[in-house]
């Protein structure tokens, strides 16, 4: 995951565009390989979370952030992930049905 970088996206979004429209500033840190991917993800998440159209979101700046300035623990853990372990859903279901003491 060495090609993954941290980006800081700043801009404005139009909140309550129906009644009292006002532009609210946002600042988000996301992981990605290219700035275009990070902007696309940010537009998608803000639109979904706040029910906004893309033309209600203005991205002003996308800048790369060094890893030591990132404060969100979730992104730091993802950046240093070495392996991925999948779980067996059927085994978990059997443990639930038969009791956790059945498998030792």
Gaussian input, Z-matrix of N, CA and C with variables (Angstrom, degrees):
# hf/3-21g

backbone

0 1
 N
 C     1     B1
 C     2     B2     1     A1
 N     3     B3     2     A2     1     D1
 C     4     B4     3     A3     2     D2
 C     5     B5     4     A4     3     D3
 N     6     B6     5     A5     4     D4
 C     7     B7     6     A6     5     D5
 C     8     B8     7     A7     6     D6
 N     9     B9     8     A8     7     D7
 C    10    B10     9     A9     8     D8
 C    11    B11    10    A10     9     D9
 N    12    B12    11    A11    10    D10
 C    13    B13    12    A12    11    D11
 C    14    B14    13    A13    12    D12
 N    15    B15    14    A14    13    D13
 C    16    B16    15    A15    14    D14
 C    17    B17    16    A16    15    D15
 N    18    B18    17    A17    16    D16
 C    19    B19    18    A18    17    D17
 C    20    B20    19    A19    18    D18
 N    21    B21    20    A20    19    D19
 C    22    B22    21    A21    20    D20
 C    23    B23    22    A22    21    D21
 N    24    B24    23    A23    22    D22
 C    25    B25    24    A24    23    D23
 C    26    B26    25    A25    24    D24
 N    27    B27    26    A26    25    D25
 C    28    B28    27    A27    26    D26
 C    29    B29    28    A28    27    D27
 N    30    B30    29    A29    28    D28
 C    31    B31    30    A30    29    D29
 C    32    B32    31    A31    30    D30
 N    33    B33    32    A32    31    D31
 C    34    B34    33    A33    32    D32
 C    35    B35    34    A34    33    D33
 N    36    B36    35    A35    34    D34
 C    37    B37    36    A36    35    D35
 C    38    B38    37    A37    36    D36
 N    39    B39    38    A38    37    D37
 C    40    B40    39    A39    38    D38
 C    41    B41    40    A40    39    D39
 N    42    B42    41    A41    40    D40
 C    43    B43    42    A42    41    D41
 C    44    B44    43    A43    42    D42
 N    45    B45    44    A44    43    D43
 C    46    B46    45    A45    44    D44
 C    47    B47    46    A46    45    D45
 N    48    B48    47    A47    46    D46
 C    49    B49    48    A48    47    D47
 C    50    B50    49    A49    48    D48
 N    51    B51    50    A50    49    D49
 C    52    B52    51    A51    50    D50
 C    53    B53    52    A52    51    D51
 N    54    B54    53    A53    52    D52
 C    55    B55    54    A54    53    D53
 C    56    B56    55    A55    54    D54
 N    57    B57    56    A56    55    D55
 C    58    B58    57    A57    56    D56
 C    59    B59    58    A58    57    D57
 N    60    B60    59    A59    58    D58
 C    61    B61    60    A60    59    D59
 C    62    B62    61    A61    60    D60
 N    63    B63    62    A62    61    D61
 C    64    B64    63    A63    62    D62
 C    65    B65    64    A64    63    D63
 N    66    B66    65    A65    64    D64
 C    67    B67    66    A66    65    D65
 C    68    B68    67    A67    66    D66
 N    69    B69    68    A68    67    D67
 C    70    B70    69    A69    68    D68
 C    71    B71    70    A70    69    D69
 N    72    B72    71    A71    70    D70
 C    73    B73    72    A72    71    D71
 C    74    B74    73    A73    72    D72
 N    75    B75    74    A74    73    D73
 C    76    B76    75    A75    74    D74
 C    77    B77    76    A76    75    D75
 N    78    B78    77    A77    76    D76
 C    79    B79    78    A78    77    D77
 C    80    B80    79    A79    78    D78
 N    81    B81    80    A80    79    D79
 C    82    B82    81    A81    80    D80
 C    83    B83    82    A82    81    D81
 N    84    B84    83    A83    82    D82
 C    85    B85    84    A84    83    D83
 C    86    B86    85    A85    84    D84
 N    87    B87    86    A86    85    D85
 C    88    B88    87    A87    86    D86
 C    89    B89    88    A88    87    D87
 N    90    B90    89    A89    88    D88
 C    91    B91    90    A90    89    D89
 C    92    B92    91    A91    90    D90
 N    93    B93    92    A92    91    D91
 C    94    B94    93    A93    92    D92
 C    95    B95    94    A94    93    D93
 N    96    B96    95    A95    94    D94
 C    97    B97    96    A96    95    D95
 C    98    B98    97    A97    96    D96
 N    99    B99    98    A98    97    D97
 C   100   B100    99    A99    98    D98
 C   101   B101   100   A100    99    D99
 N   102   B102   101   A101   100   D100
 C   103   B103   102   A102   101   D101
 C   104   B104   103   A103   102   D102
 N   105   B105   104   A104   103   D103
 C   106   B106   105   A105   104   D104
 C   107   B107   106   A106   105   D105
 N   108   B108   107   A107   106   D106
 C   109   B109   108   A108   107   D107
 C   110   B110   109   A109   108   D108
 N   111   B111   110   A110   109   D109
 C   112   B112   111   A111   110   D110
 C   113   B113   112   A112   111   D111
 N   114   B114   113   A113   112   D112
 C   115   B115   114   A114   113   D113
 C   116   B116   115   A115   114   D114
 N   117   B117   116   A116   115   D115
 C   118   B118   117   A117   116   D116
 C   119   B119   118   A118   117   D117
 N   120   B120   119   A119   118   D118
 C   121   B121   120   A120   119   D119
 C   122   B122   121   A121   120   D120
 N   123   B123   122   A122   121   D121
 C   124   B124   123   A123   122   D122
 C   125   B125   124   A124   123   D123
 N   126   B126   125   A125   124   D124
 C   127   B127   126   A126   125   D125
 C   128   B128   127   A127   126   D126
 N   129   B129   128   A128   127   D127
 C   130   B130   129   A129   128   D128
 C   131   B131   130   A130   129   D129
 N   132   B132   131   A131   130   D130
 C   133   B133   132   A132   131   D131
 C   134   B134   133   A133   132   D132
 N   135   B135   134   A134   133   D133
 C   136   B136   135   A135   134   D134
 C   137   B137   136   A136   135   D135
 N   138   B138   137   A137   136   D136
 C   139   B139   138   A138   137   D137
 C   140   B140   139   A139   138   D138
 N   141   B141   140   A140   139   D139
 C   142   B142   141   A141   140   D140
 C   143   B143   142   A142   141   D141
 N   144   B144   143   A143   142   D142
 C   145   B145   144   A144   143   D143
 C   146   B146   145   A145   144   D144
 N   147   B147   146   A146   145   D145
 C   148   B148   147   A147   146   D146
 C   149   B149   148   A148   147   D147
 N   150   B150   149   A149   148   D148
 C   151   B151   150   A150   149   D149
 C   152   B152   151   A151   150   D150
 N   153   B153   152   A152   151   D151
 C   154   B154   153   A153   152   D152
 C   155   B155   154   A154   153   D153
 N   156   B156   155   A155   154   D154
 C   157   B157   156   A156   155   D155
 C   158   B158   157   A157   156   D156
 N   159   B159   158   A158   157   D157
 C   160   B160   159   A159   158   D158
 C   161   B161   160   A160   159   D159
 N   162   B162   161   A161   160   D160
 C   163   B163   162   A162   161   D161
 C   164   B164   163   A163   162   D162
 N   165   B165   164   A164   163   D163
 C   166   B166   165   A165   164   D164
 C   167   B167   166   A166   165   D165
 N   168   B168   167   A167   166   D166
 C   169   B169   168   A168   167   D167
 C   170   B170   169   A169   168   D168
 N   171   B171   170   A170   169   D169
 C   172   B172   171   A171   170   D170
 C   173   B173   172   A172   171   D171
 N   174   B174   173   A173   172   D172
 C   175   B175   174   A174   173   D173
 C   176   B176   175   A175   174   D174
 N   177   B177   176   A176   175   D175
 C   178   B178   177   A177   176   D176
 C   179   B179   178   A178   177   D177
 N   180   B180   179   A179   178   D178
 C   181   B181   180   A180   179   D179
 C   182   B182   181   A181   180   D180
 N   183   B183   182   A182   181   D181
 C   184   B184   183   A183   182   D182
 C   185   B185   184   A184   183   D183
 N   186   B186   185   A185   184   D184
 C   187   B187   186   A186   185   D185
 C   188   B188   187   A187   186   D186
 N   189   B189   188   A188   187   D187
 C   190   B190   189   A189   188   D188
 C   191   B191   190   A190   189   D189
 N   192   B192   191   A191   190   D190
 C   193   B193   192   A192   191   D191
 C   194   B194   193   A193   192   D192
 N   195   B195   194   A194   193   D193
 C   196   B196   195   A195   194   D194
 C   197   B197   196   A196   195   D195
 N   198   B198   197   A197   196   D196
 C   199   B199   198   A198   197   D197
 C   200   B200   199   A199   198   D198
 N   201   B201   200   A200   199   D199
 C   202   B202   201   A201   200   D200
 C   203   B203   202   A202   201   D201
 N   204   B204   203   A203   202   D202
 C   205   B205   204   A204   203   D203
 C   206   B206   205   A205   204   D204
 N   207   B207   206   A206   205   D205
 C   208   B208   207   A207   206   D206
 C   209   B209   208   A208   207   D207
 N   210   B210   209   A209   208   D208
 C   211   B211   210   A210   209   D209
 C   212   B212   211   A211   210   D210
 N   213   B213   212   A212   211   D211
 C   214   B214   213   A213   212   D212
 C   215   B215   214   A214   213   D213
 N   216   B216   215   A215   214   D214
 C   217   B217   216   A216   215   D215
 C   218   B218   217   A217   216   D216
 N   219   B219   218   A218   217   D217
 C   220   B220   219   A219   218   D218
 C   221   B221   220   A220   219   D219
 N   222   B222   221   A221   220   D220
 C   223   B223   222   A222   221   D221
 C   224   B224   223   A223   222   D222
 N   225   B225   224   A224   223   D223
 C   226   B226   225   A225   224   D224
 C   227   B227   226   A226   225   D225
 N   228   B228   227   A227   226   D226
 C   229   B229   228   A228   227   D227
 C   230   B230   229   A229   228   D228
 N   231   B231   230   A230   229   D229
 C   232   B232   231   A231   230   D230
 C   233   B233   232   A232   231   D231
 N   234   B234   233   A233   232   D232
 C   235   B235   234   A234   233   D233
 C   236   B236   235   A235   234   D234
 N   237   B237   236   A236   235   D235
 C   238   B238   237   A237   236   D236
 C   239   B239   238   A238   237   D237
 N   240   B240   239   A239   238   D238
 C   241   B241   240   A240   239   D239
 C   242   B242   241   A241   240   D240
 N   243   B243   242   A242   241   D241
 C   244   B244   243   A243   242   D242
 C   245   B245   244   A244   243   D243
 N   246   B246   245   A245   244   D244
 C   247   B247   246   A246   245   D245
 C   248   B248   247   A247   246   D246
 N   249   B249   248   A248   247   D247
 C   250   B250   249   A249   248   D248
 C   251   B251   250   A250   249   D249
 N   252   B252   251   A251   250   D250
 C   253   B253   252   A252   251   D251
 C   254   B254   253   A253   252   D252
 N   255   B255   254   A254   253   D253
 C   256   B256   255   A255   254   D254
 C   257   B257   256   A256   255   D255
 N   258   B258   257   A257   256   D256
 C   259   B259   258   A258   257   D257
 C   260   B260   259   A259   258   D258
 N   261   B261   260   A260   259   D259
 C   262   B262   261   A261   260   D260
 C   263   B263   262   A262   261   D261
 N   264   B264   263   A263   262   D262
 C   265   B265   264   A264   263   D263
 C   266   B266   265   A265   264   D264
 N   267   B267   266   A266   265   D265
 C   268   B268   267   A267   266   D266
 C   269   B269   268   A268   267   D267
 N   270   B270   269   A269   268   D268
 C   271   B271   270   A270   269   D269
 C   272   B272   271   A271   270   D270
 N   273   B273   272   A272   271   D271
 C   274   B274   273   A273   272   D272
 C   275   B275   274   A274   273   D273
 N   276   B276   275   A275   274   D274
 C   277   B277   276   A276   275   D275
 C   278   B278   277   A277   276   D276
 N   279   B279   278   A278   277   D277
 C   280   B280   279   A279   278   D278
 C   281   B281   280   A280   279   D279
 N   282   B282   281   A281   280   D280
 C   283   B283   282   A282   281   D281
 C   284   B284   283   A283   282   D282
 N   285   B285   284   A284   283   D283
 C   286   B286   285   A285   284   D284
 C   287   B287   286   A286   285   D285
 N   288   B288   287   A287   286   D286
 C   289   B289   288   A288   287   D287
 C   290   B290   289   A289   288   D288
 N   291   B291   290   A290   289   D289
 C   292   B292   291   A291   290   D290
 C   293   B293   292   A292   291   D291
 N   294   B294   293   A293   292   D292
 C   295   B295   294   A294   293   D293
 C   296   B296   295   A295   294   D294
 N   297   B297   296   A296   295   D295
 C   298   B298   297   A297   296   D296
 C   299   B299   298   A298   297   D297
 N   300   B300   299   A299   298   D298
 C   301   B301   300   A300   299   D299
 C   302   B302   301   A301   300   D300
 N   303   B303   302   A302   301   D301
 C   304   B304   303   A303   302   D302
 C   305   B305   304   A304   303   D303
 N   306   B306   305   A305   304   D304
 C   307   B307   306   A306   305   D305
 C   308   B308   307   A307   306   D306
 N   309   B309   308   A308   307   D307
 C   310   B310   309   A309   308   D308
 C   311   B311   310   A310   309   D309

   B1=1.4498
   B2=1.5230
   B3=1.3052
   B4=1.4523
   B5=1.5263
   B6=1.3240
   B7=1.4597
   B8=1.5286
   B9=1.3089
   B10=1.4570
   B11=1.5242
   B12=1.3359
   B13=1.4565
   B14=1.5240
   B15=1.3167
   B16=1.4585
   B17=1.5191
   B18=1.3351
   B19=1.4546
   B20=1.5225
   B21=1.3100
   B22=1.4663
   B23=1.5350
   B24=1.3200
   B25=1.4524
   B26=1.5195
   B27=1.3150
   B28=1.4603
   B29=1.5154
   B30=1.3260
   B31=1.4492
   B32=1.5138
   B33=1.3391
   B34=1.4597
   B35=1.5164
   B36=1.3449
   B37=1.4638
   B38=1.5246
   B39=1.3141
   B40=1.4597
   B41=1.5215
   B42=1.3253
   B43=1.4617
   B44=1.5259
   B45=1.3203
   B46=1.4702
   B47=1.5258
   B48=1.3265
   B49=1.4617
   B50=1.5163
   B51=1.3337
   B52=1.4599
   B53=1.5277
   B54=1.3306
   B55=1.4621
   B56=1.5253
   B57=1.2996
   B58=1.4613
   B59=1.5222
   B60=1.3216
   B61=1.4669
   B62=1.5278
   B63=1.3130
   B64=1.4572
   B65=1.5165
   B66=1.3187
   B67=1.4517
   B68=1.5200
   B69=1.3324
   B70=1.4543
   B71=1.5306
   B72=1.3117
   B73=1.4603
   B74=1.5294
   B75=1.3292
   B76=1.4587
   B77=1.5227
   B78=1.3160
   B79=1.4624
   B80=1.5221
   B81=1.3227
   B82=1.4546
   B83=1.5305
   B84=1.3191
   B85=1.4677
   B86=1.5219
   B87=1.3322
   B88=1.4534
   B89=1.5213
   B90=1.3370
   B91=1.4660
   B92=1.5153
   B93=1.3326
   B94=1.4523
   B95=1.5081
   B96=1.3190
   B97=1.4564
   B98=1.5258
   B99=1.3405
   B100=1.4646
   B101=1.5250
   B102=1.3318
   B103=1.4707
   B104=1.5280
   B105=1.3254
   B106=1.4655
   B107=1.5271
   B108=1.3251
   B109=1.4707
   B110=1.5222
   B111=1.3205
   B112=1.4616
   B113=1.5270
   B114=1.3148
   B115=1.4698
   B116=1.5241
   B117=1.3107
   B118=1.4670
   B119=1.5306
   B120=1.3209
   B121=1.4684
   B122=1.5316
   B123=1.3300
   B124=1.4653
   B125=1.5155
   B126=1.3321
   B127=1.4640
   B128=1.5263
   B129=1.3098
   B130=1.4539
   B131=1.5258
   B132=1.3381
   B133=1.4665
   B134=1.5230
   B135=1.3321
   B136=1.4709
   B137=1.5271
   B138=1.3200
   B139=1.4561
   B140=1.5125
   B141=1.3040
   B142=1.4545
   B143=1.5277
   B144=1.3206
   B145=1.4564
   B146=1.5299
   B147=1.3308
   B148=1.4683
   B149=1.5327
   B150=1.3242
   B151=1.4756
   B152=1.5249
   B153=1.3398
   B154=1.4558
   B155=1.5187
   B156=1.3096
   B157=1.4558
   B158=1.5183
   B159=1.3215
   B160=1.4567
   B161=1.5208
   B162=1.3221
   B163=1.4594
   B164=1.5317
   B165=1.3290
   B166=1.4642
   B167=1.5299
   B168=1.3335
   B169=1.4607
   B170=1.5170
   B171=1.3290
   B172=1.4612
   B173=1.5300
   B174=1.2973
   B175=1.4639
   B176=1.5212
   B177=1.3261
   B178=1.4589
   B179=1.5149
   B180=1.3336
   B181=1.4540
   B182=1.5203
   B183=1.3151
   B184=1.4595
   B185=1.5224
   B186=1.3231
   B187=1.4616
   B188=1.5178
   B189=1.3197
   B190=1.4563
   B191=1.5240
   B192=1.3346
   B193=1.4578
   B194=1.5269
   B195=1.3233
   B196=1.4687
   B197=1.5350
   B198=1.3121
   B199=1.4619
   B200=1.5245
   B201=1.3127
   B202=1.4610
   B203=1.5208
   B204=1.3319
   B205=1.4628
   B206=1.5179
   B207=1.3210
   B208=1.4664
   B209=1.5199
   B210=1.3339
   B211=1.4622
   B212=1.5220
   B213=1.3212
   B214=1.4566
   B215=1.5292
   B216=1.3127
   B217=1.4577
   B218=1.5220
   B219=1.3227
   B220=1.4614
   B221=1.5254
   B222=1.3281
   B223=1.4598
   B224=1.5241
   B225=1.3180
   B226=1.4588
   B227=1.5214
   B228=1.3241
   B229=1.4607
   B230=1.5232
   B231=1.3274
   B232=1.4618
   B233=1.5234
   B234=1.3159
   B235=1.4564
   B236=1.5253
   B237=1.3209
   B238=1.4540
   B239=1.5297
   B240=1.3114
   B241=1.4579
   B242=1.5299
   B243=1.3160
   B244=1.4607
   B245=1.5201
   B246=1.3200
   B247=1.4572
   B248=1.5199
   B249=1.3078
   B250=1.4591
   B251=1.5155
   B252=1.3400
   B253=1.4536
   B254=1.5230
   B255=1.3126
   B256=1.4518
   B257=1.5265
   B258=1.3051
   B259=1.4486
   B260=1.5229
   B261=1.3118
   B262=1.4469
   B263=1.5279
   B264=1.3073
   B265=1.4637
   B266=1.5305
   B267=1.3308
   B268=1.4559
   B269=1.5280
   B270=1.3219
   B271=1.4601
   B272=1.5310
   B273=1.3156
   B274=1.4628
   B275=1.5273
   B276=1.3273
   B277=1.4513
   B278=1.5322
   B279=1.3583
   B280=1.4703
   B281=1.5225
   B282=1.3265
   B283=1.4622
   B284=1.5185
   B285=1.3230
   B286=1.4601
   B287=1.5220
   B288=1.3350
   B289=1.4605
   B290=1.5371
   B291=1.3291
   B292=1.4617
   B293=1.5196
   B294=1.2708
   B295=1.4642
   B296=1.5262
   B297=1.2878
   B298=1.4659
   B299=1.5182
   B300=1.3277
   B301=1.4466
   B302=1.5271
   B303=1.3298
   B304=1.4592
   B305=1.5288
   B306=1.3316
   B307=1.4609
   B308=1.5194
   B309=1.3166
   B310=1.4642
   B311=1.4817
   A1=111.37
   A2=116.77
   A3=119.59
   A4=112.28
   A5=117.86
   A6=119.38
   A7=112.64
   A8=118.39
   A9=122.42
   A10=108.98
   A11=115.73
   A12=121.40
   A13=109.25
   A14=115.70
   A15=121.97
   A16=108.68
   A17=116.14
   A18=121.88
   A19=109.78
   A20=115.23
   A21=121.48
   A22=107.16
   A23=116.50
   A24=123.25
   A25=107.99
   A26=116.99
   A27=121.91
   A28=108.44
   A29=114.77
   A30=119.88
   A31=110.93
   A32=114.44
   A33=121.48
   A34=109.31
   A35=115.22
   A36=120.99
   A37=108.94
   A38=115.32
   A39=121.35
   A40=108.72
   A41=116.35
   A42=122.28
   A43=108.79
   A44=115.26
   A45=124.18
   A46=110.81
   A47=114.32
   A48=120.36
   A49=112.99
   A50=118.58
   A51=121.20
   A52=112.23
   A53=116.90
   A54=120.71
   A55=111.83
   A56=116.68
   A57=121.94
   A58=108.73
   A59=118.06
   A60=118.12
   A61=111.39
   A62=115.39
   A63=121.15
   A64=108.54
   A65=115.79
   A66=121.70
   A67=108.57
   A68=116.45
   A69=122.02
   A70=109.02
   A71=115.45
   A72=120.99
   A73=110.22
   A74=116.07
   A75=121.10
   A76=109.29
   A77=114.23
   A78=122.61
   A79=107.04
   A80=116.65
   A81=122.05
   A82=108.89
   A83=116.52
   A84=121.68
   A85=107.59
   A86=115.84
   A87=122.39
   A88=109.67
   A89=115.25
   A90=122.06
   A91=109.15
   A92=115.59
   A93=119.84
   A94=110.82
   A95=115.53
   A96=119.85
   A97=111.70
   A98=116.86
   A99=120.95
   A100=108.95
   A101=118.08
   A102=120.26
   A103=113.24
   A104=117.47
   A105=120.24
   A106=111.50
   A107=116.23
   A108=120.09
   A109=111.44
   A110=115.80
   A111=120.45
   A112=110.45
   A113=117.52
   A114=120.73
   A115=110.00
   A116=117.51
   A117=121.30
   A118=110.93
   A119=116.29
   A120=120.74
   A121=111.41
   A122=116.42
   A123=120.58
   A124=111.05
   A125=117.35
   A126=120.19
   A127=110.75
   A128=116.55
   A129=120.74
   A130=111.72
   A131=116.87
   A132=119.78
   A133=112.55
   A134=117.72
   A135=119.77
   A136=110.78
   A137=116.62
   A138=119.70
   A139=112.39
   A140=116.37
   A141=120.28
   A142=111.68
   A143=116.45
   A144=120.85
   A145=112.34
   A146=117.58
   A147=120.70
   A148=112.89
   A149=117.26
   A150=122.72
   A151=110.98
   A152=115.61
   A153=121.67
   A154=110.08
   A155=115.59
   A156=121.05
   A157=107.88
   A158=116.31
   A159=119.48
   A160=112.31
   A161=117.93
   A162=119.12
   A163=112.34
   A164=117.57
   A165=121.71
   A166=111.66
   A167=116.82
   A168=121.57
   A169=108.22
   A170=116.54
   A171=121.84
   A172=108.84
   A173=116.36
   A174=121.27
   A175=107.11
   A176=116.93
   A177=120.90
   A178=112.99
   A179=116.97
   A180=118.94
   A181=110.32
   A182=115.35
   A183=122.80
   A184=106.10
   A185=116.07
   A186=119.28
   A187=110.06
   A188=114.81
   A189=119.85
   A190=109.54
   A191=115.69
   A192=121.97
   A193=108.18
   A194=118.48
   A195=119.20
   A196=111.01
   A197=115.31
   A198=120.50
   A199=112.61
   A200=118.34
   A201=119.85
   A202=113.00
   A203=118.61
   A204=121.34
   A205=113.25
   A206=117.34
   A207=121.71
   A208=108.37
   A209=116.43
   A210=121.53
   A211=113.56
   A212=118.15
   A213=120.78
   A214=109.63
   A215=116.25
   A216=122.56
   A217=111.74
   A218=117.72
   A219=122.16
   A220=110.98
   A221=117.36
   A222=120.87
   A223=111.86
   A224=117.12
   A225=119.47
   A226=111.22
   A227=117.19
   A228=120.34
   A229=110.84
   A230=117.75
   A231=120.43
   A232=111.66
   A233=116.78
   A234=120.37
   A235=111.87
   A236=117.98
   A237=121.82
   A238=112.89
   A239=117.00
   A240=121.84
   A241=109.47
   A242=117.29
   A243=121.28
   A244=112.85
   A245=117.31
   A246=120.44
   A247=109.75
   A248=115.16
   A249=121.72
   A250=107.51
   A251=117.20
   A252=121.19
   A253=109.13
   A254=115.88
   A255=121.04
   A256=108.59
   A257=117.15
   A258=120.65
   A259=109.76
   A260=115.11
   A261=122.42
   A262=107.97
   A263=117.44
   A264=121.47
   A265=111.08
   A266=117.63
   A267=120.25
   A268=110.91
   A269=117.44
   A270=121.38
   A271=110.93
   A272=117.00
   A273=120.29
   A274=110.13
   A275=117.45
   A276=121.09
   A277=110.71
   A278=117.35
   A279=120.72
   A280=110.86
   A281=117.49
   A282=120.07
   A283=110.82
   A284=116.42
   A285=120.65
   A286=110.83
   A287=116.61
   A288=120.68
   A289=112.36
   A290=117.19
   A291=121.22
   A292=112.80
   A293=117.64
   A294=120.22
   A295=110.03
   A296=115.15
   A297=119.81
   A298=111.80
   A299=119.34
   A300=121.23
   A301=113.48
   A302=118.49
   A303=121.84
   A304=111.73
   A305=117.89
   A306=121.32
   A307=109.13
   A308=115.18
   A309=119.05
   A310=110.54
   D1=32.27
   D2=-176.91
   D3=-75.34
   D4=-20.66
   D5=-179.86
   D6=-85.58
   D7=-1.19
   D8=178.34
   D9=-83.16
   D10=130.62
   D11=-179.43
   D12=-123.57
   D13=164.68
   D14=175.69
   D15=-101.23
   D16=135.59
   D17=179.17
   D18=-126.09
   D19=143.09
   D20=176.23
   D21=-108.79
   D22=120.63
   D23=-178.58
   D24=-107.50
   D25=124.68
   D26=176.60
   D27=-122.74
   D28=147.16
   D29=179.78
   D30=177.27
   D31=-162.97
   D32=-179.41
   D33=-130.07
   D34=148.24
   D35=174.38
   D36=-131.01
   D37=144.45
   D38=-178.04
   D39=-85.26
   D40=111.93
   D41=-178.40
   D42=-98.41
   D43=140.90
   D44=-178.48
   D45=46.75
   D46=61.83
   D47=-177.63
   D48=-68.93
   D49=-9.74
   D50=179.41
   D51=-84.43
   D52=-52.36
   D53=-171.04
   D54=-94.80
   D55=-72.02
   D56=-179.80
   D57=-117.46
   D58=88.17
   D59=-176.91
   D60=-69.18
   D61=133.61
   D62=176.13
   D63=-149.19
   D64=143.21
   D65=179.21
   D66=-90.44
   D67=122.49
   D68=-179.86
   D69=-111.14
   D70=135.24
   D71=-179.28
   D72=-77.09
   D73=143.53
   D74=174.26
   D75=-132.80
   D76=156.08
   D77=179.03
   D78=-146.33
   D79=114.85
   D80=-172.97
   D81=-128.53
   D82=141.06
   D83=173.67
   D84=-109.76
   D85=126.75
   D86=-179.27
   D87=-132.94
   D88=159.09
   D89=175.27
   D90=-99.95
   D91=146.36
   D92=176.71
   D93=-178.75
   D94=169.75
   D95=179.29
   D96=-92.09
   D97=-31.23
   D98=179.98
   D99=-131.38
   D100=151.45
   D101=177.53
   D102=-61.81
   D103=-32.22
   D104=-179.99
   D105=-64.27
   D106=-39.48
   D107=178.61
   D108=-65.28
   D109=-39.58
   D110=-178.60
   D111=-68.78
   D112=-39.52
   D113=178.24
   D114=-65.54
   D115=-41.62
   D116=178.73
   D117=-61.18
   D118=-44.46
   D119=178.95
   D120=-64.28
   D121=-39.78
   D122=179.43
   D123=-65.67
   D124=-43.64
   D125=177.60
   D126=-61.63
   D127=-40.54
   D128=179.93
   D129=-65.24
   D130=-45.73
   D131=-178.28
   D132=-68.57
   D133=-43.30
   D134=179.58
   D135=-66.28
   D136=-39.52
   D137=177.92
   D138=-64.37
   D139=-39.19
   D140=-179.88
   D141=-73.31
   D142=-42.94
   D143=-175.36
   D144=-72.28
   D145=-38.25
   D146=-174.53
   D147=-111.19
   D148=8.58
   D149=179.50
   D150=55.77
   D151=52.01
   D152=-178.45
   D153=-111.85
   D154=148.50
   D155=169.78
   D156=-82.65
   D157=163.34
   D158=-178.29
   D159=-65.45
   D160=-29.60
   D161=179.25
   D162=-78.41
   D163=-2.33
   D164=172.51
   D165=-93.04
   D166=1.49
   D167=-179.16
   D168=-120.81
   D169=126.47
   D170=177.81
   D171=-116.74
   D172=114.03
   D173=176.43
   D174=-90.84
   D175=120.19
   D176=-177.67
   D177=-95.52
   D178=-37.44
   D179=-174.26
   D180=-148.46
   D181=138.89
   D182=173.01
   D183=-128.05
   D184=116.72
   D185=-178.84
   D186=-132.42
   D187=146.65
   D188=178.74
   D189=-76.95
   D190=137.88
   D191=-176.75
   D192=-115.01
   D193=134.86
   D194=174.63
   D195=-65.75
   D196=153.06
   D197=-174.69
   D198=-63.39
   D199=-30.08
   D200=-177.95
   D201=-73.95
   D202=-10.87
   D203=176.63
   D204=-95.09
   D205=-5.00
   D206=179.00
   D207=-80.71
   D208=127.98
   D209=-176.43
   D210=-103.63
   D211=-14.10
   D212=-176.87
   D213=-81.33
   D214=118.90
   D215=-175.67
   D216=-64.40
   D217=-33.83
   D218=-178.53
   D219=-59.22
   D220=-45.96
   D221=-178.57
   D222=-70.49
   D223=-34.49
   D224=177.65
   D225=-67.80
   D226=-37.81
   D227=177.22
   D228=-66.89
   D229=-39.31
   D230=177.56
   D231=-65.98
   D232=-36.60
   D233=-178.60
   D234=-66.65
   D235=-29.55
   D236=-177.63
   D237=-106.21
   D238=21.68
   D239=179.12
   D240=-73.88
   D241=125.65
   D242=-177.97
   D243=-94.78
   D244=-39.04
   D245=-179.05
   D246=-144.43
   D247=160.61
   D248=-177.91
   D249=-119.67
   D250=128.90
   D251=-179.13
   D252=-113.59
   D253=120.64
   D254=177.72
   D255=-91.08
   D256=148.99
   D257=179.09
   D258=-105.39
   D259=155.19
   D260=179.35
   D261=-89.58
   D262=109.92
   D263=-175.99
   D264=-64.50
   D265=-35.45
   D266=-179.84
   D267=-66.50
   D268=-39.26
   D269=178.34
   D270=-65.49
   D271=-40.66
   D272=177.42
   D273=-64.69
   D274=-40.13
   D275=179.10
   D276=-63.37
   D277=-41.80
   D278=178.72
   D279=-64.76
   D280=-39.56
   D281=177.50
   D282=-62.47
   D283=-37.54
   D284=179.45
   D285=-67.79
   D286=-42.91
   D287=-177.11
   D288=-74.28
   D289=-42.58
   D290=-174.32
   D291=-92.71
   D292=-9.78
   D293=-178.62
   D294=101.74
   D295=149.07
   D296=-175.58
   D297=-72.30
   D298=-18.19
   D299=179.34
   D300=-81.10
   D301=-9.41
   D302=-177.14
   D303=-70.53
   D304=-28.61
   D305=-177.92
   D306=-115.92
   D307=113.96
   D308=178.49
   D309=-128.01

